């Protein structure tokens, strides 16, 4: 899986897992993407550093260097919005 895809998938499911702490499937899926980021791409730490009106700031460490990735907030929160909109998951 490409790094960019793994990072975006991790972000979306991290947001879901944060919003739904009792959702075991969300936590397991987050851990799966975290494993891809760490084992396949060498990321040693990752976190959502900041949310502003339009962007999500992801801070991660790769090859000993700290990096910042910005993702449009609407895109990052889309999975959670889709879950909330589907009564089957609420």
N, C-alpha and C positions, 0 to 999 in steps of 0.2 A: 504494500500500500504506500502510495506517495506520502511524504511528510505532511504536505499541506492538507491532504484529505484526513489523515490521522489526527492532526491538530484540530481541525474544524469539527470532526466527529467527537473528539474528546471534549471540546468546548461545549457543544450542544448538550451532550449527555451529562456533563458536569453541572450545567445549569439546571437540568431536570433533577439530578440527584440532590442538589442543594435545596430545591424547592419541594422535593418529595422525599424526605429522609427515611421514610418507611418503605420505599419502593426498592426492594432487593434487586429486581431486574435492572433498574437504572444504575445502581451501585456496581453490579457485576459488569455491565456494559462499559461503564466509565473505567473500571479497572482493566478491562480488555484493551481499550484504546490507550490507556496509560502504559500498559505492557508493550504495545507496539511502539509507542514513542520512546520508551526507555531501551528496549532490547534491539529494535530494528534501526532506530535513528539516533541513539546515544544521548537522549535528553536525560539530564540528571535531576532536574527539578522543574516544576511547572505550576503556575497558579494564575488565577484571574486576579490581576492587580487592581484594576479600577474599572468602573462603569461610568460613562458620562452619558449625555443625552443621545449621542449618536454612535459611539464606539465602545467596544469592549477591549481592554488592554490586557494582553496575555504576556506574562513574564516567564521566560524559561531559560535554562542553562544548557548549552550545547558546546562540547569541546572546550570546556573551561571558560566560555564567554557567555555573559548574560545578554539575552536578546529580548526585544519587545516586538510583539506582533499585534497589530490592530485589526479588529474584525467589526464590520458594521453590526450594531447592536440588534437591529431587526433580524438579520440573518442568524445571528448567534442564538437568539431567543425563539426562533421559529418552531423548533421541535416542541418546546414547552407550550407554546401557544396552540400548536396542533393537538397536543395531548389534552390540554384544558378544554378545547373545543369539542372533543369527542366524548360524549357521556359514558361510553363503554369503559373509559379509563378513570373516571371520577367517582 
